[in-house]
Amino acid sequence: MQTQNRLLDDLARVTTGALGVAAGMRGEIEARLRDQFERVLSHMDLVTREEFDAVKAMAAKAREEQELLSERLAALEASATHAKPAKKRGGPATKKK
């Protein structure tokens, strides 16, 4: 009986050691992947969230101004077409001889 317990104890120690090594490898792999991703992202031309939000706000403001100007233009065109046209004259004056 003593030999079976010793065999199980040795097997448990080997398994525990293997799990420790596996956990260490996992941490090392994650660290290397994180470093690689950071290196790749640093070489990309990406904007920060603050820059994106600033440009988004500028675009929204420009859109509002464009819509206001479109409304003003439509109102001016409508008033120009409804305005009374100036009287047209019959052309150059003719002299009687």
C-alpha positions in Angstrom: 0.0 0.0 0.0 2.8 2.4 0.8 4.1 2.3 -2.8 0.8 3.3 -4.3 0.5 6.3 -2.0 4.1 7.3 -2.9 3.3 7.0 -6.6 0.2 9.1 -6.2 2.2 11.7 -4.3 4.9 11.9 -7.0 2.2 12.1 -9.7 0.5 15.0 -7.8 3.9 16.8 -7.5 4.6 16.4 -11.2 1.1 17.6 -12.1 1.4 20.6 -9.8 4.7 21.5 -11.3 3.4 21.2 -14.8 0.5 23.4 -14.0 2.8 26.0 -12.5 5.0 25.9 -15.7 1.9 26.2 -17.9 0.6 29.2 -15.9 4.1 30.8 -16.2 4.1 30.2 -19.9 0.6 31.6 -20.2 1.7 34.8 -18.5 4.8 35.1 -20.7 2.8 34.6 -23.9 0.2 37.2 -22.8 3.0 39.7 -22.1 4.7 39.1 -25.4 1.4 39.4 -27.3 0.5 42.6 -25.5 3.9 44.1 -26.4 3.5 43.0 -30.0 0.0 44.6 -30.2 1.2 47.8 -28.7 4.1 47.9 -31.1 1.7 47.4 -34.1 -0.8 50.0 -32.8 1.9 52.6 -32.2 2.9 52.3 -35.9 -0.6 52.8 -37.1 -2.0 56.3 -37.7 -4.8 56.3 -35.2 -6.5 59.2 -33.5 -7.3 59.5 -29.9 -10.9 59.5 -28.6 -10.5 63.2 -27.7 -9.4 64.1 -31.3 -12.3 62.1 -32.7 -14.9 63.8 -30.5 -13.5 67.2 -31.4 -13.8 66.6 -35.1 -17.2 65.0 -34.6 -18.4 68.2 -32.8 -16.9 70.4 -35.6 -18.7 68.4 -38.2 -22.0 68.6 -36.4 -21.6 72.4 -36.1 -20.7 72.7 -39.8 -23.8 70.7 -40.7 -26.1 72.9 -38.6 -24.6 76.1 -40.2 -25.0 74.5 -43.6 -28.7 73.8 -42.9 -29.3 77.3 -41.7 -27.6 78.8 -44.8 -29.7 76.5 -47.0 -32.9 77.7 -45.3 -31.8 81.4 -45.7 -31.0 80.8 -49.4 -34.3 79.2 -50.0 -36.1 82.1 -48.3 -34.1 84.6 -50.4 -34.9 82.8 -53.6 -38.6 82.6 -52.7 -38.7 86.3 -51.9 -36.8 87.1 -55.2 -39.3 85.2 -57.3 -42.3 86.7 -55.5 -41.0 90.2 -55.8 -42.5 92.4 -58.6 -40.3 92.5 -61.6 -39.2 95.9 -62.8 -41.2 97.2 -65.8 -39.6 96.4 -69.0 -39.3 99.0 -71.6 -39.7 98.5 -75.3 -36.1 98.7 -76.2 -34.0 101.7 -77.4 -35.9 104.9 -78.1 -36.6 105.6 -81.7 -36.4 109.1 -83.1 -39.0 110.4 -85.4 -37.8 112.2 -88.4 
